[in-house]
Amino acid sequence: MIVGELLELDGLDIEVAWATRELLEREVTGVTSTDLQDPARYLQAGELVLTGLVWWHGEDASAALRFANALRSAEVSALLAGEGTHGTVPEELVAACRAHSIALLSVPAGTSFRAVTDRVYLRLWGELRERSENLAAVPATVRRELLGMLHSHAPAAAILAHAVAHLGLPHCRLETAGGRVLASSAPDCPVPEGPPIAVGPAGTSPFDGWRLRPVAQAAPAATTVLHGLAELLGPLATRARATATAQRQSAVRVLESLARGGGPGLAEALAACGLPGRPVTPVLARIEGAPESWAAAALAEGLHVLGVPFAAAPDGQGGAVALVAGEPAAVEGALRAAWPGLAAVLTDRQELRGGVGPTAGPDGATLRGALVEAGYALASAGPGEVGSSGELTSLQALLRGIPTEVKAAYRSSLLAPLAEHDRTNPVSLLGTLDSFLRHDASWSRTAEALHIHVNTVHYRIKRIEELTGRSLVRLEDRLDLRAALLCPTG
């Protein structure tokens, strides 16, 4: 399909706002919708970009130029601008597209973006059918039946079942690269053991993309047919990727609105994510040694099993954030169940961590506070763990969320004199202090635990007080010293 064919699709009434003959002949590979000011990182070369121009706020030529520059850097095929928001395509956008050589088409207010997307993918599927007519892998009759099911939006499980029944294939599953099962050819399909076959375009992270997996090693002839089936299913994967991209973009709008303080724009952004007026649970994730886009993809994989609306996106700080329409306990359970499988596709040096915050209302102040708590839970989680703000019920748990450097400095400022003493003496004052506080400042129990006389305990505690300048009679000083002992040495 080429860009110019959009003008021939009946009932859409798409028109040219600006283009050259050469630009109208560019190949189209897919469709994505966006209302971000800079959507470049979410776009793929050859895609059509649909925008409702929500990001446009008046006569700002620089904003239009930035948007067009993002499209050019992503090498998209064309821009389709909806007229529903502003009544027309802004002249500034026309000029920007002309400057960056991007075909600009207008979509009238009465034409939905869903209709445009469906028609484009139907055309792409039709071209796939034409390209596949000469392939012997999948018989023509069955291929036509499968393509008809694709066109009518039949469930993927039904398509797999039909293919297995009519092509003599072993049962198989359609999975994400992260291992999440999308569909099976049978409800009780065994765990696949055959090699995976890529479906659709490759992803940008280990958690992106789809694969077809037979339950067992197939014969050479069946393997060839399975590859043909994977090719037929490719547009489903492409469409799912476009949907995921749109969801991430909606989540970015929420984050941008929160950064501006919330207000009416936040409610609109949440509504675009399917979260209008609902309490949400914030989640943060990070993969040490990997791009933040990987963390966003991993987070989305773990949250899909909940079956509730959510929005996940890179947070711009090396990790990812998600807002989930679910209770913290359910979110924690889903992520902890998914985490081992997701971590398994990473290298030993790439550590996946997560943090779940408390449920928050849909206003800016409450959400920002809950995100701070989720960040603290993330910091307190160990490698491969999911921390929770609900688990911050002890001093030790609280300290886990503090940066290691800060904890080491705190320990040194309080306990350095004792550490220096212990380096040159056989008697450990640090050990005595730790035992004394663990035994609730009991002289007799401390003496019993250390196998020394009570008077010796009194002497050592007095020496500890002299070196630290703290009194172990005072509760506040005991708490300070106990916190210091819980901090790492560096």
C-alpha positions in Angstrom: 0.0 0.0 0.0 1.2 3.5 -0.8 0.1 6.8 0.8 -1.9 8.0 -2.2 -4.2 5.0 -1.9 -5.7 6.6 1.3 -7.4 9.1 -1.0 -9.2 6.3 -2.8 -10.7 4.6 0.3 -14.5 5.1 0.1 -16.3 6.7 3.0 -13.2 8.2 4.7 -13.1 11.5 2.7 -9.3 11.9 3.3 -7.8 14.8 1.4 -4.4 16.2 0.7 -3.4 19.2 2.8 0.1 19.2 1.3 2.2 16.5 -0.5 4.2 15.9 -3.6 3.7 13.0 -6.1 6.8 11.3 -4.8 5.6 11.5 -1.2 2.2 10.0 -2.1 4.0 7.0 -3.6 5.8 6.1 -0.3 5.1 2.6 1.1 3.0 2.2 4.2 3.8 -0.5 6.8 1.3 0.3 9.5 -0.6 2.9 11.5 0.0 4.6 14.9 -2.0 7.3 16.7 -0.3 10.0 18.8 -1.0 13.3 20.5 2.5 13.7 22.0 4.5 16.8 21.0 7.6 14.6 20.4 6.5 11.0 19.5 9.7 10.0 17.7 10.7 7.2 20.0 7.3 5.5 19.6 7.2 5.5 15.8 8.5 3.0 13.2 9.8 3.7 9.7 7.0 3.6 7.1 4.1 4.1 9.5 1.2 6.4 8.9 0.8 8.8 11.9 -2.7 9.8 13.0 -3.0 12.8 15.3 -6.0 14.6 16.7 -3.9 17.8 17.2 -4.5 17.8 20.9 -0.9 18.9 21.3 -1.6 22.0 19.2 -2.4 25.1 21.3 -2.6 27.9 18.8 -0.3 29.8 16.4 3.0 28.3 17.4 5.1 27.6 14.4 8.0 26.2 16.5 5.7 23.5 18.0 4.6 22.4 14.5 8.2 22.3 13.4 9.3 20.2 16.4 6.4 17.8 15.7 7.3 17.5 12.0 11.0 17.1 12.8 10.1 14.1 15.1 8.2 12.5 12.3 11.0 13.0 9.8 13.6 11.5 12.2 11.4 8.4 12.5 11.0 8.2 8.7 7.3 7.9 8.8 5.4 7.6 5.5 2.8 10.4 6.1 0.9 12.4 8.7 -2.9 12.3 8.9 -4.3 15.3 10.9 -7.8 15.2 12.3 -10.0 18.3 11.9 -12.2 17.5 14.8 -10.3 19.4 17.5 -9.6 22.7 15.7 -11.9 22.6 12.7 -9.1 22.6 10.2 -5.5 21.7 9.7 -3.4 24.6 11.0 -1.4 26.5 8.4 1.7 26.3 10.7 1.5 22.5 10.5 1.2 22.6 6.7 4.3 24.8 6.5 6.2 22.6 8.9 5.4 19.4 6.8 6.4 21.2 3.7 9.7 22.2 5.3 10.4 18.6 6.4 9.0 16.9 3.2 6.3 15.0 5.0 3.0 14.2 3.2 0.1 15.8 5.2 -3.4 14.5 4.7 -6.5 15.9 6.4 -9.1 13.6 8.1 -12.6 15.2 8.4 -14.3 15.5 11.8 -16.9 12.8 10.8 -14.2 10.1 10.1 -13.0 8.2 13.2 -9.4 7.2 13.5 -10.5 3.6 14.2 -12.2 3.5 10.8 -8.9 4.8 9.2 -6.8 2.2 11.0 -9.1 -0.7 10.2 -9.3 0.2 6.5 -5.5 0.5 6.3 -4.9 -2.9 7.9 -7.5 -4.5 5.7 -5.6 -3.2 2.7 -2.3 -4.5 4.1 -3.8 -7.9 4.8 -5.2 -8.0 1.3 -1.7 -7.3 -0.1 -0.3 -10.0 2.2 -2.9 -12.4 0.6 -1.8 -11.4 -2.9 1.9 -11.9 -2.0 1.1 -15.3 -0.5 -0.9 -16.6 -3.4 2.2 -18.3 -4.9 3.4 -19.8 -1.6 2.9 -23.5 -1.3 3.3 -23.5 2.5 -0.4 -22.9 3.3 -2.9 -24.3 0.7 -4.8 -21.5 -1.0 -8.2 -22.6 0.3 -7.2 -22.6 3.9 -5.2 -19.4 3.4 -8.3 -17.7 2.1 -10.3 -19.0 5.1 -7.7 -17.8 7.6 -7.5 -14.4 6.0 -11.2 -14.1 6.1 -11.1 -14.8 9.8 -8.5 -12.2 10.2 -10.5 -9.6 8.3 -13.6 -10.3 10.5 -11.6 -9.9 13.7 -12.0 -13.5 14.8 -10.3 -14.5 18.1 -6.7 -15.6 17.6 -7.5 -18.9 19.4 -10.2 -19.6 16.8 -7.7 -18.9 14.0 -5.1 -21.2 15.5 -7.7 -24.0 16.1 -8.8 -23.7 12.4 -5.3 -23.8 11.2 -4.4 -26.9 13.3 -7.6 -28.7 12.2 -7.2 -28.0 8.5 -3.5 -28.1 8.0 -2.5 -31.2 10.1 -0.3 -29.1 12.4 0.6 -29.9 16.0 -1.2 -27.9 18.6 0.5 -24.5 19.2 0.4 -21.4 21.2 0.7 -17.7 20.2 2.9 -16.0 22.9 4.6 -12.7 23.5 8.4 -12.7 23.6 8.0 -12.3 27.4 6.2 -15.6 27.6 2.6 -14.4 28.1 0.1 -16.7 26.3 -2.1 -14.8 23.9 -4.0 -17.7 22.4 -3.9 -21.6 22.2 -5.2 -23.9 19.5 -6.9 -25.9 22.3 -8.0 -25.0 25.9 -5.8 -27.7 27.4 -2.9 -27.2 25.0 0.3 -28.7 26.6 3.3 -26.6 27.4 5.1 -26.0 24.0 8.5 -27.6 23.5 9.0 -26.9 19.9 11.2 -24.0 18.7 9.5 -20.6 18.5 8.7 -18.9 15.2 8.7 -15.2 15.0 5.4 -13.5 14.2 5.4 -10.0 12.9 8.2 -7.4 13.3 10.9 -7.8 15.8 10.6 -5.7 19.0 13.0 -3.2 20.5 13.3 -5.1 23.8 13.3 -8.8 24.9 9.7 -8.4 25.9 8.4 -7.1 22.6 7.2 -9.1 19.6 5.1 -12.3 19.2 6.1 -15.9 18.5 4.3 -19.1 17.5 5.3 -22.2 19.4 4.2 -25.8 18.6 3.9 -28.3 21.4 6.5 -30.5 19.9 9.2 -30.5 17.3 7.4 -30.5 14.0 8.4 -32.5 10.8 10.1 -30.4 8.1 6.9 -30.2 6.0 4.9 -29.0 9.0 7.6 -26.6 10.0 7.3 -24.9 6.6 3.5 -24.6 7.1 4.0 -23.2 10.6 6.2 -20.5 9.1 3.5 -19.7 6.6 0.9 -19.5 9.4 3.2 -17.2 11.3 3.4 -14.9 8.2 -0.4 -14.8 8.0 -0.6 -13.8 11.7 2.0 -11.0 11.3 -0.5 -8.2 10.8 -2.1 -9.1 14.2 1.2 -8.5 15.8 1.8 -5.3 13.9 -1.6 -4.0 15.0 -1.0 -5.0 18.6 2.3 -3.1 18.6 0.5 0.0 17.3 -2.1 -0.3 20.1 0.7 -0.7 22.7 2.5 2.3 21.3 -0.7 4.4 21.6 -1.2 3.2 25.2 2.4 4.3 26.1 1.9 7.6 24.5 -1.3 8.1 26.6 0.7 7.3 29.7 3.3 9.9 28.7 0.6 12.5 28.6 -0.4 11.6 32.1 3.2 12.0 33.3 3.6 15.3 31.5 0.4 16.6 33.0 1.5 15.5 36.5 4.8 17.4 36.0 2.8 20.5 35.2 0.7 20.1 38.4 -2.3 18.2 37.1 -5.5 20.2 36.6 -8.1 19.6 33.9 -5.4 18.2 31.5 -4.7 15.3 33.9 -8.4 14.2 33.8 -8.3 14.2 30.0 -5.0 12.3 29.9 -6.3 9.7 32.4 -9.5 9.3 30.3 -7.4 8.6 27.3 -5.8 5.7 29.2 -9.2 4.3 30.1 -8.8 5.5 33.7 -11.3 8.4 34.0 -12.0 9.3 37.6 -10.9 6.0 39.0 -8.5 5.4 41.9 -5.3 3.9 40.6 -2.2 2.1 42.0 1.1 3.5 40.8 3.9 1.1 40.0 7.6 1.8 39.1 10.1 -0.6 37.5 13.7 -0.5 36.6 16.1 -2.8 34.8 19.7 -2.0 35.8 21.9 -2.0 32.7 19.1 -1.7 30.2 17.1 1.1 28.5 14.0 2.5 30.3 11.9 1.3 27.3 12.7 -2.3 28.4 11.3 -1.6 31.9 8.1 -0.2 30.4 7.7 -3.3 28.2 8.4 -5.6 31.2 5.9 -3.7 33.3 3.2 -4.0 30.7 3.8 -7.7 30.3 3.4 -8.3 34.0 0.2 -6.2 34.3 -1.7 -7.6 31.3 -2.8 -10.7 33.3 -4.8 -8.5 35.7 -7.3 -7.7 32.9 -7.9 -4.1 34.1 -7.0 -0.8 32.4 -3.5 0.4 32.9 -1.0 2.8 31.3 2.7 2.2 31.3 5.5 4.3 29.9 9.2 5.2 30.4 9.5 7.7 33.2 12.4 9.7 31.7 14.6 8.8 34.7 15.9 5.4 33.6 12.9 3.4 34.5 9.2 3.0 33.9 5.9 4.0 35.6 2.4 2.5 35.3 -0.9 3.6 36.7 -3.2 0.6 37.3 -7.0 0.4 38.0 -6.5 -2.2 40.6 -5.8 -2.7 44.3 -2.1 -2.8 45.4 -2.4 -6.4 46.7 -3.6 -7.6 43.3 -1.0 -5.6 41.5 1.8 -7.0 43.8 0.6 -10.5 43.3 0.5 -10.2 39.5 4.0 -8.7 39.3 5.6 -11.1 41.7 4.1 -14.1 39.7 5.4 -12.6 36.4 8.8 -11.4 37.7 10.8 -14.7 37.5 9.7 -15.3 33.9 10.5 -11.8 32.9 13.9 -11.8 34.6 14.7 -15.1 32.9 15.0 -13.4 29.5 17.6 -10.9 30.8 21.3 -11.4 31.3 22.8 -11.9 34.8 23.9 -8.2 34.9 20.4 -6.9 34.1 18.5 -6.7 37.3 14.7 -6.2 37.3 13.1 -4.5 40.2 9.6 -3.1 40.9 7.9 -1.0 43.5 4.1 -0.7 44.2 2.6 2.4 45.8 -0.7 2.9 47.6 -4.0 3.4 45.9 -4.5 7.1 45.0 -7.3 9.3 43.8 -7.1 10.8 40.3 -6.0 14.3 41.4 -2.4 15.5 40.9 -1.3 16.0 44.5 -2.5 12.5 45.6 -1.0 10.8 42.6 2.4 12.5 43.0 2.5 11.5 46.6 1.6 7.9 45.7 4.3 7.9 43.1 6.9 9.0 45.7 5.9 6.0 47.9 6.2 3.7 44.9 9.7 5.1 44.2 10.6 4.3 47.8 9.3 0.8 47.5 11.3 0.4 44.3 14.5 1.5 46.1 13.9 -0.9 48.9 13.4 -3.9 46.6 16.3 -6.2 46.0 17.4 -7.7 42.6 14.4 -9.6 41.1 12.0 -8.3 43.8 8.9 -6.3 43.8 8.8 -3.9 46.8 5.6 -2.5 48.3 4.8 0.7 50.2 2.5 -1.5 52.4 5.6 -3.4 53.6 7.3 -0.3 55.1 6.4 -1.4 58.6 9.8 -1.6 60.3 12.9 0.6 60.7 14.9 -1.9 58.6 12.4 -1.9 55.8 12.3 1.9 55.9 16.1 2.1 55.6 16.2 -0.1 52.5 14.8 2.7 50.4 17.5 5.2 51.3 20.5 5.4 48.9 23.4 3.2 50.0 25.8 6.2 50.0 23.5 8.1 52.4 23.2 5.1 54.7 27.0 4.5 54.8 27.6 8.2 55.6 25.1 8.1 58.4 26.6 4.9 59.9 30.1 6.5 59.7 29.0 9.7 61.4 27.7 7.8 64.4 29.8 4.7 64.7 33.2 5.6 63.3 34.7 6.0 66.8 33.5 2.5 67.7 34.8 1.0 64.5 38.2 2.6 65.1 38.3 1.2 68.6 37.5 -2.3 67.3 40.3 -2.2 64.8 42.9 -2.0 67.6 41.2 -3.9 70.4 40.1 -7.5 70.8 36.9 -6.4 72.5 34.2 -5.3 70.0 32.2 -2.3 71.1 30.1 -2.5 68.0 29.1 -6.1 68.9 28.4 -5.1 72.4 26.2 -2.2 71.3 24.3 -4.4 68.8 23.7 -7.1 71.5 22.6 -4.5 74.1 20.0 -3.0 71.7 18.8 -6.3 70.5 18.1 -7.3 74.1 16.1 -4.2 74.8 18.9 -2.6 76.8 18.8 -5.4 79.4 22.1 -5.6 81.2 21.6 -9.1 82.4 20.4 -10.6 79.1 23.2 -8.8 77.2 25.8 -10.3 79.7 24.3 -13.7 79.2 24.3 -13.5 75.4 28.0 -12.3 75.4 29.1 -14.7 78.2 30.5 -11.8 80.3 29.8 -10.3 83.7 27.1 -7.6 84.1 29.7 -5.2 85.4 31.7 -5.7 82.1 28.6 -4.8 80.2 28.2 -1.6 82.3 31.9 -0.7 81.6 31.6 -1.3 77.8 28.3 0.7 77.5 29.9 3.6 79.4 32.8 3.5 77.0 30.4 3.4 74.0 28.6 6.5 75.4 31.9 8.3 75.8 33.1 7.6 72.2 29.7 8.3 70.5 28.5 11.2 72.7 25.2 9.4 73.0 23.3 8.3 76.1 21.9 4.8 76.0 19.4 5.8 78.7 17.6 8.1 76.2 15.2 6.4 73.7 16.1 8.8 70.9 19.8 8.0 71.1 19.1 4.3 71.2 17.0 4.6 68.0 19.7 6.7 66.3 22.4 4.1 67.1 20.1 1.2 66.1 19.5 2.8 62.7 23.2 3.3 62.3 23.9 -0.4 63.0 21.3 -1.4 60.4 23.0 0.6 57.7 25.7 -1.0 55.5 29.4 -0.2 56.0 29.7 1.1 52.5 
